[in-house]
């Protein structure tokens, strides 16, 4: 293993822009540029393990990834980036054995070795399971140290096609004040430390002793809610909103910074009262009403205008595009998804986009499907936030450049416009509208036996208690040898009093290895959002409902259980699946695919001299081609201004052909003065200037093969500046053949 001392004068004298960066739950890296001799090999091999040291301290140990060679004129260099072992965790997929669908840690083993369904799992056990698998199966050469509260828990969650790092980040969402970083021993042992807030090392920045050039901090009272509430939309007979659970008890939800989330109407909740008060509904018992699920669908449009509104809802960034329009009516094609084994799938249930609720497949009247929707859009000069969706150049107008993009979507669908069903063992339908008006769903069946209202109370309490510390967002630039710990708790003395006890989690550090200046960022982890809380509430209800039903099944003498693979995950047995109500498993989903690849250089947004660009019609076929005006140089001077001449808009001249070769012809008179230039679909033999030639009667001619148009692709042969050479016979025997 090589050792690189990035604080040594030998390194700093040659390295350009050496930088160290570290992100909690994101790993660390060192990057720099090294000038080298002409076409010298990279000083490091791909994947080579390197130990990076700075001022006697190990910054990281890990692989060199994707070294890049650069050649700029006479300057040549290699761009080097060395990562820590988080790179391995982020780029190796976690494979679990023997499962078709994974429910992480949804089973635990009892004292007798039997498998017991559980609603929660210990975070420490979950982290250990992933890291043990990474060390033993993926051979990631690390140890780990988990400084986590033994009582910290998560709710079992589904996953698929995850890497080790993405699973660790998903677990972090259940303990958002956790941080992760690597520590290195004297024997070069690598230890991944994951700690929650109470176990993070304290880092104190004394403004009177440390050179700080910038400091920006902002308190976040919006992340300290005065109350947490879960509400439901009671749409049976009336349309009012009810508070299912509130913490602290009796607190008002009508005040600033309150955190609320809407959940399904739980069993045991009376929703017939139209008063609309935001108060928890008291019930004398746990209740025996099965939870209800409302399903809503939005019929696919039949006109371009309605399609445009639909696409803007799917991709909000498109709302900023000028003159946005749907070029052709989109195609809606049914597809068979990977999860088609879920009950309720029907290839013909594609009349409506599923926009609300979930479908469990118990009812034969409420179905779901999947479709692929290809939407071709046009826009004028789309902003940077949306440019990725418009790779094809479509020509110029007085209003600007027009661009086209074909965006594929994968959408979950249903056969109903509005339906409501009970989550009982029959999927009893209470209301059904397939888009043509309500139809008789039949008589309600037996009710279920689960009440989620009582179970939501603990969730609101846990969220409230976890948000009592005032967080701060901000950053600081420190110029002294300040030993930060990424993932530590930062406090600041010598400033405002409240900063002395803020203990805000350090999320990121960037260190300039030449100057020693470091940028420190504190605040909430970027991976987290308010939506995570909403998802947690639904997962909690589902997990506890599973536990309730499994317990009821066990108490009634049903000893069947699903199988489990290593690290969690279940394969429900057919018997168990039929004997208990199936929970909703398919919900709204719109996945955006990759916009159509731009055909080589022909539609590139980058503009260079003599670049060939294609323009497309509504059908996606090439109907025009343009050449960007460029410069020509003769005898060390630019000649003729911008070539070729033409009435091009914005520096673009229309090509004489949309297929085959495109040539530039430049003419000089007998005195080597510029005469003119034009584009041609046919080339010729260059007749260059020969100095001292007498009695020249015809112009000198130069031909440059700029590009070849092959269908909807461009092969660019020449771009930038063209050079008019002097005949070699001027200075000696003619080299002309």
C-alpha positions as CSV (number, residue, x, y, z in Angstrom):
1,X,0.0,0.0,0.0
2,X,1.4,3.4,-1.0
3,X,1.4,6.3,1.4
4,X,0.8,9.8,0.1
5,X,1.7,12.7,2.4
6,X,-0.5,15.6,1.1
7,X,1.1,18.1,3.5
8,X,4.7,17.5,2.3
9,X,6.4,20.2,0.3
10,X,7.2,17.6,-2.4
11,X,3.5,17.0,-3.0
12,X,2.3,20.6,-2.6
13,X,5.0,21.9,-5.0
14,X,3.6,19.9,-7.9
15,X,-0.1,19.2,-7.0
16,X,-2.7,21.5,-8.4
17,X,-6.0,22.2,-6.5
18,X,-5.5,19.5,-3.9
19,X,-8.7,19.2,-1.9
20,X,-10.0,16.8,0.8
21,X,-13.8,16.5,1.3
22,X,-15.8,14.4,3.7
23,X,-19.5,13.9,4.0
24,X,-21.3,12.2,6.9
25,X,-23.0,9.1,5.5
26,X,-21.2,9.9,2.2
27,X,-17.6,9.1,2.6
28,X,-14.4,11.0,2.0
29,X,-12.0,11.7,-1.0
30,X,-8.8,13.5,-1.9
31,X,-8.5,15.0,-5.4
32,X,-5.7,16.8,-7.1
33,X,-4.1,17.3,-10.5
34,X,-0.5,16.2,-11.2
35,X,1.4,17.7,-14.2
36,X,3.4,15.0,-16.1
37,X,5.8,14.6,-19.0
38,X,4.4,14.0,-22.5
39,X,2.2,11.0,-22.5
40,X,3.5,9.7,-19.2
41,X,1.6,6.9,-17.4
42,X,-0.6,7.7,-14.4
43,X,1.3,7.5,-11.2
44,X,-1.5,5.4,-9.7
45,X,-3.3,2.4,-11.0
46,X,-7.1,2.1,-11.1
47,X,-8.3,0.5,-7.8
48,X,-4.9,0.8,-6.1
49,X,-5.2,1.2,-2.4
50,X,-3.5,4.4,-1.1
51,X,-3.1,5.8,2.4
52,X,-3.4,9.6,2.5
53,X,-1.7,11.4,5.4
54,X,-1.9,15.1,6.3
55,X,0.3,16.6,9.0
56,X,0.9,13.2,10.5
57,X,-2.8,12.3,10.6
58,X,-4.4,9.7,8.3
59,X,-7.1,11.3,6.3
60,X,-8.3,8.2,4.5
61,X,-7.3,4.8,3.2
62,X,-9.0,3.5,0.0
63,X,-8.9,3.0,-3.8
64,X,-7.9,5.3,-6.6
65,X,-11.0,5.6,-8.9
66,X,-11.1,6.7,-12.5
67,X,-7.9,8.7,-13.0
68,X,-8.3,11.0,-15.9
69,X,-5.7,12.1,-18.4
70,X,-5.8,15.7,-19.7
71,X,-3.9,17.4,-22.6
72,X,-4.2,21.1,-23.2
73,X,-1.8,22.4,-25.7
74,X,1.7,21.6,-24.3
75,X,0.3,21.1,-20.8
76,X,-0.3,17.5,-19.8
77,X,-1.6,16.2,-16.5
78,X,-3.5,13.5,-14.6
79,X,-6.5,14.1,-12.4
80,X,-6.4,11.8,-9.4
81,X,-9.2,11.0,-6.9
82,X,-8.7,8.7,-4.0
83,X,-11.7,7.6,-2.0
84,X,-12.2,5.9,1.3
85,X,-14.0,2.5,1.6
86,X,-17.4,4.2,1.6
87,X,-17.0,4.1,-2.2
88,X,-17.0,0.2,-2.0
89,X,-20.2,0.3,0.1
90,X,-21.8,2.7,-2.3
91,X,-20.9,0.7,-5.4
92,X,-21.5,-2.9,-4.4
93,X,-25.1,-4.2,-4.4
94,X,-26.5,-5.9,-1.3
95,X,-27.8,-9.3,-2.4
96,X,-30.1,-11.2,-0.1
97,X,-30.7,-14.9,-0.7
98,X,-34.0,-16.7,-1.3
99,X,-36.4,-13.9,-1.4
100,X,-38.6,-12.5,-4.2
101,X,-39.4,-9.3,-2.1
102,X,-37.5,-8.0,0.8
103,X,-39.0,-6.7,4.1
104,X,-36.0,-5.6,6.0
105,X,-35.8,-7.1,9.5
106,X,-39.5,-8.0,9.7
107,X,-38.8,-11.2,11.7
108,X,-36.7,-11.9,14.7
109,X,-35.9,-15.2,16.3
110,X,-37.5,-16.2,19.6
111,X,-35.8,-17.9,22.5
112,X,-36.8,-21.2,21.1
113,X,-35.4,-20.5,17.7
114,X,-38.8,-19.9,16.1
115,X,-39.4,-16.9,13.8
116,X,-41.6,-14.2,15.4
117,X,-43.3,-11.4,13.5
118,X,-42.2,-8.0,14.8
119,X,-43.4,-4.4,14.2
120,X,-40.0,-2.9,15.0
121,X,-36.4,-3.8,14.8
122,X,-33.4,-2.5,16.7
123,X,-31.3,0.0,14.6
124,X,-28.1,-1.5,16.0
125,X,-29.1,-5.0,14.9
126,X,-30.1,-3.6,11.4
127,X,-26.7,-1.8,10.9
128,X,-24.8,-4.9,12.1
129,X,-26.6,-7.1,9.7
130,X,-25.7,-4.9,6.7
131,X,-22.1,-4.4,7.7
132,X,-21.4,-8.0,8.6
133,X,-22.7,-8.9,5.1
134,X,-20.5,-6.3,3.5
135,X,-17.4,-7.6,5.3
136,X,-18.0,-11.3,4.9
137,X,-19.7,-11.4,1.4
138,X,-18.4,-8.3,-0.4
139,X,-15.0,-8.5,1.4
140,X,-15.0,-4.8,2.2
141,X,-11.8,-4.5,4.4
142,X,-13.3,-2.6,7.4
143,X,-14.4,-3.0,11.0
144,X,-17.3,-1.1,12.5
145,X,-18.1,0.6,15.8
146,X,-21.8,1.3,16.5
147,X,-22.4,4.0,19.2
148,X,-26.1,3.7,19.1
149,X,-28.7,3.7,21.8
150,X,-29.7,0.1,22.5
151,X,-33.4,1.0,22.5
152,X,-33.3,2.9,19.2
153,X,-35.7,1.1,16.7
154,X,-36.9,1.3,13.2
155,X,-40.0,0.0,11.4
156,X,-39.4,-2.8,8.9
157,X,-39.2,-1.5,5.4
158,X,-39.2,-2.9,1.9
159,X,-36.2,-2.6,-0.4
160,X,-34.9,-3.9,-3.7
161,X,-31.7,-3.4,-5.8
162,X,-30.0,-1.5,-3.0
163,X,-26.3,-1.0,-2.3
164,X,-24.8,-1.3,1.2
165,X,-24.5,2.5,1.5
166,X,-28.1,3.1,0.4
167,X,-29.4,0.7,3.0
168,X,-27.4,2.5,5.7
169,X,-28.8,5.8,4.6
170,X,-32.3,4.4,4.7
171,X,-31.7,3.3,8.3
172,X,-30.4,6.8,9.1
173,X,-33.8,8.2,8.3
174,X,-35.2,6.5,11.4
175,X,-32.5,8.2,13.5
176,X,-31.8,11.5,11.7
177,X,-29.3,12.7,14.2
178,X,-26.9,9.8,13.4
179,X,-23.6,10.4,11.7
180,X,-21.0,8.2,10.1
181,X,-17.3,8.5,9.4
182,X,-14.1,6.4,9.2
183,X,-11.4,6.3,11.9
184,X,-7.9,4.9,11.3
185,X,-5.7,3.0,13.8
186,X,-1.9,3.0,14.1
187,X,-1.9,-0.4,12.4
188,X,-3.9,1.1,9.5
189,X,-7.1,-0.7,10.6
190,X,-10.1,1.0,9.1
191,X,-13.2,1.4,11.4
192,X,-16.5,2.7,10.3
193,X,-18.1,4.7,13.2
194,X,-21.8,5.2,13.3
195,X,-23.0,7.2,16.2
196,X,-26.2,9.0,17.3
197,X,-26.3,12.5,18.6
198,X,-25.7,11.6,22.2
199,X,-22.5,9.8,21.3
200,X,-21.0,12.2,18.8
201,X,-17.6,13.8,19.8
202,X,-17.9,17.5,20.8
203,X,-16.1,20.0,18.6
204,X,-15.7,23.5,20.0
205,X,-14.8,26.4,17.8
206,X,-13.4,29.4,19.8
207,X,-13.7,32.5,17.7
208,X,-11.2,34.3,19.9
209,X,-8.5,31.8,19.1
210,X,-9.2,30.5,15.6
211,X,-9.0,32.5,12.4
212,X,-12.5,32.3,10.9
213,X,-13.1,34.3,7.7
214,X,-16.8,33.5,7.2
215,X,-19.5,32.3,9.5
216,X,-23.2,31.9,8.7
217,X,-25.6,30.3,11.1
218,X,-29.4,30.1,11.1
219,X,-31.6,28.7,13.8
220,X,-34.3,26.4,12.6
221,X,-37.4,26.8,14.9
222,X,-39.5,25.3,12.1
223,X,-37.8,22.0,12.9
224,X,-38.9,22.2,16.5
225,X,-42.7,21.7,16.2
226,X,-44.9,22.8,19.1
227,X,-47.2,19.8,18.3
228,X,-47.3,16.7,16.0
229,X,-50.5,15.5,14.6
230,X,-51.9,12.8,12.3
231,X,-55.1,13.6,10.5
232,X,-57.5,11.7,8.2
233,X,-59.8,12.9,5.4
234,X,-63.2,11.7,6.5
235,X,-65.0,11.5,3.2
236,X,-67.9,9.2,4.1
237,X,-71.0,11.2,3.7
238,X,-69.1,14.5,4.4
239,X,-65.7,15.8,3.5
240,X,-64.1,16.9,6.7
241,X,-60.6,16.5,8.2
242,X,-60.1,14.8,11.6
243,X,-57.2,14.6,14.0
244,X,-56.4,11.0,14.6
245,X,-53.6,11.5,17.1
246,X,-52.0,14.7,18.6
247,X,-49.0,15.1,20.9
248,X,-48.8,16.8,23.4
249,X,-52.4,15.7,24.1
250,X,-54.9,18.5,23.6
251,X,-52.4,20.7,21.7
252,X,-53.8,22.8,18.8
253,X,-52.8,22.0,15.3
254,X,-53.6,25.5,14.2
255,X,-50.3,27.2,15.1
256,X,-47.0,27.8,13.2
257,X,-44.5,25.0,12.6
258,X,-46.9,22.2,13.5
259,X,-46.0,18.9,11.8
260,X,-48.9,17.0,10.4
261,X,-49.4,14.1,8.0
262,X,-52.5,12.7,6.5
263,X,-53.2,9.0,7.0
264,X,-55.9,6.6,6.0
265,X,-59.2,6.6,7.9
266,X,-58.5,4.1,10.8
267,X,-60.9,1.6,12.3
268,X,-62.6,2.6,15.5
269,X,-62.9,6.3,14.4
270,X,-66.3,7.9,14.0
271,X,-66.3,10.0,10.9
272,X,-70.0,10.7,10.5
273,X,-69.9,14.0,12.5
274,X,-69.6,16.9,10.0
275,X,-68.4,19.5,12.6
276,X,-64.8,19.3,11.3
277,X,-63.2,19.9,14.7
278,X,-59.5,19.0,14.8
279,X,-59.9,16.9,17.9
280,X,-59.0,13.3,18.6
281,X,-62.1,11.1,18.6
282,X,-62.5,9.2,21.8
283,X,-63.8,5.6,21.6
284,X,-64.7,3.4,24.5
285,X,-62.9,0.4,23.0
286,X,-60.3,-0.3,20.4
287,X,-63.1,-0.8,17.9
288,X,-63.7,-3.4,15.3
289,X,-64.1,-1.5,12.1
290,X,-61.7,-2.5,9.4
291,X,-59.6,0.4,8.0
292,X,-60.9,1.9,4.8
293,X,-58.9,2.8,1.7
294,X,-60.0,5.4,-0.9
295,X,-58.7,4.9,-4.4
296,X,-58.7,7.7,-7.0
297,X,-57.9,7.6,-10.6
298,X,-57.4,10.4,-13.2
299,X,-58.5,9.4,-16.8
300,X,-55.8,9.8,-19.4
301,X,-56.3,12.9,-21.6
302,X,-57.5,12.9,-25.2
303,X,-56.1,16.3,-26.2
304,X,-52.7,17.9,-26.3
305,X,-53.6,20.7,-23.9
306,X,-54.7,18.2,-21.2
307,X,-51.6,16.1,-21.8
308,X,-49.5,19.2,-21.3
309,X,-51.0,19.9,-17.9
310,X,-50.5,16.2,-16.9
311,X,-46.8,16.2,-17.9
312,X,-46.3,19.4,-15.9
313,X,-47.7,17.6,-12.9
314,X,-45.3,14.7,-13.5
315,X,-42.3,16.9,-14.1
316,X,-42.7,20.3,-12.2
317,X,-39.4,21.6,-13.7
318,X,-41.2,21.8,-17.1
319,X,-43.4,24.6,-15.8
320,X,-40.5,27.0,-16.2
321,X,-40.2,26.3,-20.0
322,X,-41.3,29.0,-22.4
323,X,-43.7,28.0,-25.2
324,X,-43.9,24.5,-24.0
325,X,-46.1,22.3,-26.1
326,X,-46.9,18.6,-26.7
327,X,-45.7,17.8,-30.3
328,X,-47.8,14.7,-30.8
329,X,-50.5,12.9,-28.9
330,X,-48.6,10.5,-26.5
331,X,-48.8,6.8,-26.8
332,X,-50.1,4.8,-23.9
333,X,-48.9,1.2,-24.0
334,X,-49.6,-1.5,-21.4
335,X,-46.5,-3.2,-19.9
336,X,-46.0,-6.0,-17.5
337,X,-44.1,-4.8,-14.4
338,X,-41.7,-6.9,-12.3
339,X,-44.2,-6.8,-9.4
340,X,-47.1,-8.1,-11.5
341,X,-47.4,-11.0,-9.0
342,X,-49.2,-8.7,-6.6
343,X,-52.9,-9.4,-6.5
344,X,-55.1,-7.1,-8.5
345,X,-52.9,-6.7,-11.5
346,X,-54.8,-6.5,-14.8
347,X,-53.1,-5.6,-18.1
348,X,-56.4,-4.0,-19.2
349,X,-56.8,-1.7,-16.1
350,X,-55.1,1.2,-17.8
351,X,-57.9,3.8,-18.3
352,X,-56.9,6.0,-15.4
353,X,-53.7,7.1,-13.8
354,X,-53.7,5.9,-10.1
355,X,-53.3,9.2,-8.2
356,X,-54.5,8.3,-4.7
357,X,-54.8,5.4,-2.3
358,X,-53.5,1.8,-2.7
359,X,-54.8,-1.4,-4.1
360,X,-54.5,-4.7,-2.3
361,X,-56.1,-6.9,-4.9
362,X,-58.7,-8.5,-2.6
363,X,-61.6,-7.0,-4.6
364,X,-62.3,-8.3,-8.2
365,X,-63.7,-4.8,-9.1
366,X,-60.6,-2.6,-8.3
367,X,-57.6,-3.4,-10.4
368,X,-54.3,-1.9,-11.2
369,X,-51.9,-2.0,-14.2
370,X,-48.8,-0.4,-15.7
371,X,-48.3,1.6,-18.8
372,X,-45.4,3.2,-20.7
373,X,-46.2,6.8,-21.9
374,X,-43.9,8.4,-24.5
375,X,-44.4,12.2,-24.6
376,X,-42.7,14.3,-27.2
377,X,-42.3,18.0,-26.1
378,X,-41.1,21.2,-27.6
379,X,-39.9,24.3,-25.8
380,X,-38.0,27.5,-26.5
381,X,-34.6,27.9,-24.9
382,X,-35.4,25.7,-21.9
383,X,-33.8,26.7,-18.6
384,X,-30.9,24.7,-17.1
385,X,-33.3,23.0,-14.7
386,X,-35.1,21.4,-17.6
387,X,-32.5,21.3,-20.4
388,X,-31.9,17.6,-19.8
389,X,-35.3,16.8,-21.2
390,X,-34.7,18.5,-24.5
391,X,-31.7,17.0,-26.2
392,X,-32.8,17.6,-29.9
393,X,-32.3,21.0,-31.6
394,X,-35.4,21.8,-33.6
395,X,-34.4,25.0,-35.4
396,X,-34.4,28.7,-34.8
397,X,-37.3,31.2,-34.6
398,X,-37.5,34.9,-33.9
399,X,-38.3,34.0,-30.3
400,X,-35.2,31.8,-29.8
401,X,-33.9,28.3,-30.3
402,X,-36.5,25.5,-30.3
403,X,-35.7,22.2,-28.7
404,X,-37.5,18.8,-28.7
405,X,-37.3,15.9,-26.3
406,X,-39.0,12.5,-26.0
407,X,-39.6,11.7,-22.4
408,X,-40.7,8.1,-21.4
409,X,-42.8,7.6,-18.3
410,X,-43.8,4.5,-16.5
411,X,-47.1,5.0,-14.7
412,X,-49.2,2.9,-12.4
413,X,-52.9,2.8,-13.5
414,X,-56.3,1.6,-12.4
415,X,-59.7,0.9,-13.8
416,X,-61.6,3.2,-11.5
417,X,-62.1,7.0,-11.1
418,X,-63.1,6.7,-7.4
419,X,-63.6,3.8,-5.1
420,X,-63.6,3.0,-1.4
421,X,-63.1,-0.5,0.1
422,X,-62.6,-2.1,3.5
423,X,-59.2,-3.7,4.3
424,X,-61.0,-6.8,5.4
425,X,-60.4,-10.4,4.2
426,X,-62.8,-9.8,1.3
427,X,-61.8,-6.3,0.2
428,X,-65.4,-5.3,0.5
429,X,-66.2,-2.4,-1.8
430,X,-68.3,0.4,-0.4
431,X,-68.2,2.8,-3.3
432,X,-67.3,2.4,-7.0
433,X,-67.1,4.9,-9.9
434,X,-65.4,3.7,-13.1
435,X,-65.5,7.2,-14.7
436,X,-69.1,6.9,-16.0
437,X,-70.7,7.5,-12.6
438,X,-71.2,5.5,-9.4
439,X,-72.2,1.9,-9.7
440,X,-73.6,-0.5,-7.0
441,X,-70.6,-2.2,-5.3
442,X,-72.8,-4.7,-3.5
443,X,-73.4,-5.2,0.2
444,X,-70.6,-4.7,2.7
445,X,-69.1,-7.9,4.1
446,X,-67.6,-8.7,7.4
447,X,-65.5,-6.1,9.2
448,X,-61.8,-6.6,10.1
449,X,-60.3,-6.5,13.5
450,X,-57.7,-3.8,13.5
451,X,-57.8,-0.3,15.0
452,X,-55.0,1.9,13.9
453,X,-56.1,5.1,15.7
454,X,-54.8,3.9,19.1
455,X,-51.5,2.9,17.5
456,X,-50.8,6.3,15.9
457,X,-50.4,7.9,19.3
458,X,-47.0,6.5,20.0
459,X,-45.7,7.7,16.7
460,X,-46.7,11.3,17.3
461,X,-45.0,11.2,20.7
462,X,-41.8,9.8,19.3
463,X,-41.6,12.4,16.6
464,X,-42.3,15.2,19.1
465,X,-39.6,14.0,21.6
466,X,-37.0,13.6,18.9
467,X,-37.3,17.3,17.8
468,X,-36.8,19.1,21.1
469,X,-33.3,20.4,20.3
470,X,-33.1,23.6,18.3
471,X,-31.0,22.7,15.1
472,X,-28.8,25.2,13.3
473,X,-28.0,25.3,9.6
474,X,-24.9,27.1,8.3
475,X,-21.2,27.0,7.5
476,X,-17.9,28.4,8.5
477,X,-14.5,28.9,6.8
478,X,-11.6,28.1,9.3
479,X,-8.0,29.0,8.5
480,X,-6.2,27.5,11.4
481,X,-5.2,23.9,12.0
482,X,-8.6,23.1,13.3
483,X,-9.2,19.4,13.9
484,X,-12.8,18.9,12.8
485,X,-14.6,15.7,13.1
486,X,-17.1,15.0,10.4
487,X,-20.2,13.9,12.3
488,X,-19.1,15.7,15.5
489,X,-21.3,18.1,17.4
490,X,-20.2,21.7,16.7
491,X,-20.5,24.4,19.3
492,X,-19.0,27.9,19.0
493,X,-17.7,30.1,21.8
494,X,-16.8,33.8,21.6
495,X,-20.0,34.6,19.7
496,X,-23.7,34.5,20.5
497,X,-24.6,32.7,23.8
498,X,-27.0,30.3,22.1
499,X,-24.1,29.0,19.9
500,X,-22.2,27.7,22.9
501,X,-24.7,24.9,23.4
502,X,-26.1,24.4,19.9
503,X,-24.2,21.1,19.3
504,X,-25.2,21.1,15.6
505,X,-24.2,18.0,13.7
506,X,-21.2,18.6,11.3
507,X,-22.4,17.2,7.9
508,X,-19.5,18.1,5.5
509,X,-15.9,19.3,5.6
510,X,-13.9,20.5,2.6
511,X,-10.2,21.2,3.2
512,X,-7.9,23.1,0.9
513,X,-4.7,21.1,1.3
514,X,-2.4,23.9,0.2
515,X,-3.8,26.7,2.4
516,X,-5.1,24.6,5.3
517,X,-8.5,26.5,5.1
518,X,-11.5,24.3,5.7
519,X,-15.2,24.9,5.0
520,X,-17.4,23.3,7.6
521,X,-21.1,22.7,7.0
522,X,-23.6,21.9,9.8
523,X,-27.3,21.1,9.9
524,X,-29.8,18.4,9.0
525,X,-28.7,15.6,6.8
526,X,-29.4,16.3,3.1
527,X,-31.0,12.8,2.6
528,X,-33.9,13.6,5.0
529,X,-37.1,15.4,4.3
530,X,-40.5,16.0,5.9
531,X,-42.0,13.4,3.6
532,X,-39.9,10.8,5.4
533,X,-42.1,11.5,8.5
534,X,-45.2,10.9,6.5
535,X,-43.8,7.6,5.1
536,X,-42.9,6.5,8.6
537,X,-46.4,7.0,9.9
538,X,-47.8,4.8,7.1
539,X,-45.1,2.2,7.6
540,X,-45.7,2.2,11.3
541,X,-49.5,1.6,10.8
542,X,-48.8,-1.2,8.2
543,X,-46.2,-2.9,10.4
544,X,-48.4,-2.8,13.5
545,X,-51.4,-4.0,11.5
546,X,-49.3,-6.9,10.3
547,X,-48.3,-7.7,13.9
548,X,-51.9,-7.5,15.1
549,X,-53.2,-9.8,12.4
550,X,-50.3,-12.2,12.9
551,X,-51.1,-12.3,16.6
552,X,-54.8,-12.9,16.0
553,X,-53.9,-15.7,13.6
554,X,-51.6,-17.3,16.2
555,X,-54.2,-17.0,19.0
556,X,-56.8,-18.7,16.8
557,X,-54.6,-21.8,16.4
558,X,-53.0,-20.9,13.0
559,X,-49.3,-21.7,13.4
560,X,-48.3,-20.9,9.8
561,X,-45.5,-18.4,9.2
562,X,-43.6,-17.0,6.2
563,X,-40.0,-17.9,5.5
564,X,-37.2,-15.5,6.1
565,X,-33.8,-15.1,4.5
566,X,-30.6,-13.7,6.1
567,X,-30.8,-10.0,7.0
568,X,-34.6,-9.9,6.9
569,X,-37.2,-10.3,4.1
570,X,-40.1,-12.7,3.9
571,X,-41.7,-15.1,1.4
572,X,-45.2,-15.4,2.7
573,X,-46.5,-19.0,2.6
574,X,-49.6,-19.4,0.4
575,X,-51.7,-20.7,3.4
576,X,-50.9,-17.7,5.5
577,X,-51.5,-15.3,2.6
578,X,-55.1,-16.6,2.2
579,X,-56.0,-16.6,5.8
580,X,-55.4,-13.0,6.7
581,X,-56.4,-9.7,5.1
582,X,-53.9,-8.5,2.6
583,X,-52.6,-5.0,3.1
584,X,-52.5,-2.5,0.3
585,X,-49.4,-3.1,-1.8
586,X,-49.7,-1.0,-4.9
587,X,-49.9,2.8,-4.8
588,X,-49.5,5.8,-7.2
589,X,-46.2,5.8,-9.1
590,X,-44.8,7.8,-12.0
591,X,-41.2,7.0,-13.0
592,X,-39.4,9.3,-15.4
593,X,-37.1,7.6,-17.8
594,X,-34.0,9.0,-19.5
595,X,-34.8,11.5,-22.2
596,X,-33.9,10.4,-25.7
597,X,-30.2,10.4,-26.3
598,X,-29.0,13.3,-28.5
599,X,-27.6,11.9,-31.8
600,X,-23.9,12.5,-31.4
601,X,-22.8,16.1,-32.0
602,X,-25.7,17.0,-34.2
603,X,-27.9,18.3,-31.4
604,X,-25.3,19.4,-28.8
605,X,-26.0,22.5,-26.8
606,X,-22.3,23.4,-26.9
607,X,-21.6,25.8,-29.8
608,X,-18.2,25.8,-31.6
609,X,-17.1,27.1,-35.0
610,X,-18.2,25.1,-38.0
611,X,-20.3,22.8,-35.8
612,X,-23.1,20.9,-37.7
613,X,-26.4,20.9,-35.9
614,X,-29.6,19.0,-37.0
615,X,-33.2,20.2,-36.7
616,X,-36.1,17.8,-36.4
617,X,-39.8,18.0,-37.3
618,X,-42.7,16.8,-35.1
619,X,-42.2,13.2,-36.3
620,X,-38.6,13.2,-35.1
621,X,-37.0,13.2,-38.5
622,X,-34.3,15.5,-39.7
623,X,-35.7,18.2,-42.0
624,X,-32.9,20.9,-41.8
625,X,-29.2,21.2,-40.9
626,X,-27.1,24.2,-39.9
627,X,-23.4,25.1,-39.7
628,X,-22.1,27.4,-37.0
629,X,-20.1,30.3,-38.5
630,X,-16.4,30.1,-37.6
631,X,-13.1,31.7,-38.3
632,X,-10.4,31.1,-40.9
633,X,-6.7,31.9,-40.4
634,X,-4.1,32.6,-43.2
635,X,-0.5,33.6,-42.6
636,X,-1.1,34.2,-38.9
637,X,-4.1,36.4,-39.3
638,X,-7.9,35.9,-39.3
639,X,-9.5,36.6,-42.6
640,X,-13.0,37.2,-43.8
641,X,-14.7,37.7,-40.4
642,X,-17.2,34.9,-39.7
643,X,-17.3,32.2,-42.4
644,X,-19.3,31.2,-44.4
645,X,-21.3,34.2,-45.4
646,X,-25.0,33.8,-45.3
647,X,-28.2,35.1,-43.7
648,X,-27.9,32.8,-40.8
649,X,-29.7,33.5,-37.5
650,X,-27.5,33.9,-34.5
651,X,-24.4,32.7,-36.3
652,X,-25.9,29.6,-37.9
653,X,-26.0,29.2,-41.7
654,X,-28.4,26.7,-43.3
655,X,-26.6,23.6,-44.8
656,X,-27.2,22.9,-48.5
657,X,-27.9,19.2,-47.6
658,X,-29.5,17.2,-44.8
659,X,-27.7,14.0,-45.8
660,X,-24.1,13.2,-46.7
661,X,-21.0,15.4,-46.7
662,X,-20.9,19.1,-45.9
663,X,-17.9,21.1,-47.2
664,X,-16.6,24.7,-46.7
665,X,-15.1,26.3,-49.8
666,X,-12.8,29.4,-49.2
667,X,-11.4,31.5,-52.1
668,X,-8.5,33.9,-52.1
669,X,-7.6,36.1,-55.1
670,X,-4.3,36.1,-56.9
671,X,-2.8,38.4,-54.3
672,X,-4.0,36.1,-51.5
673,X,-6.7,38.4,-50.5
674,X,-10.0,37.0,-49.2
675,X,-12.7,36.8,-51.8
676,X,-15.5,34.7,-50.2
677,X,-16.7,31.4,-48.8
678,X,-19.7,29.2,-49.0
679,X,-21.1,25.7,-48.1
680,X,-21.3,22.9,-50.5
681,X,-22.4,19.3,-50.6
682,X,-19.5,18.5,-52.9
683,X,-15.8,18.8,-52.0
684,X,-12.8,19.5,-54.3
685,X,-9.1,19.6,-54.5
686,X,-7.4,22.3,-52.5
687,X,-5.3,24.7,-54.6
688,X,-3.3,26.6,-52.0
689,X,-1.4,29.9,-52.2
690,X,2.1,29.7,-53.6
691,X,4.1,32.8,-52.7
692,X,5.9,34.6,-55.6
693,X,3.7,33.0,-58.2
694,X,3.5,35.3,-61.2
695,X,0.7,35.6,-63.8
696,X,-1.9,33.9,-61.6
697,X,-5.3,34.2,-63.3
698,X,-7.6,32.0,-61.2
699,X,-8.4,32.3,-57.5
700,X,-6.8,30.0,-54.9
701,X,-9.3,27.5,-53.5
702,X,-9.4,25.7,-50.2
703,X,-11.8,22.9,-49.3
704,X,-12.6,21.8,-45.8
705,X,-14.7,18.7,-45.0
706,X,-16.7,19.9,-42.0
707,X,-19.1,17.1,-41.3
708,X,-21.0,14.0,-42.6
709,X,-24.7,13.7,-41.8
710,X,-25.7,10.0,-41.5
711,X,-29.4,9.7,-40.8
712,X,-30.0,11.5,-37.5
713,X,-26.4,11.5,-36.5
714,X,-23.5,13.8,-37.3
715,X,-19.8,12.9,-37.7
716,X,-17.9,16.1,-37.1
717,X,-14.6,16.1,-39.1
718,X,-13.5,19.7,-38.4
719,X,-14.5,22.3,-35.9
720,X,-13.2,25.5,-34.3
721,X,-10.9,27.4,-36.6
722,X,-9.7,26.3,-40.1
723,X,-6.2,27.1,-41.3
724,X,-5.3,28.0,-44.9
725,X,-1.9,26.6,-45.6
726,X,0.8,27.9,-48.0
727,X,1.8,25.7,-50.8
728,X,4.8,23.6,-49.7
729,X,6.5,24.3,-53.1
730,X,7.0,27.9,-52.0
731,X,10.0,27.0,-49.9
732,X,11.4,24.1,-51.9
733,X,10.5,21.3,-54.3
734,X,6.8,21.0,-54.7
735,X,5.3,18.3,-52.5
736,X,2.1,18.4,-54.6
737,X,1.3,15.1,-56.1
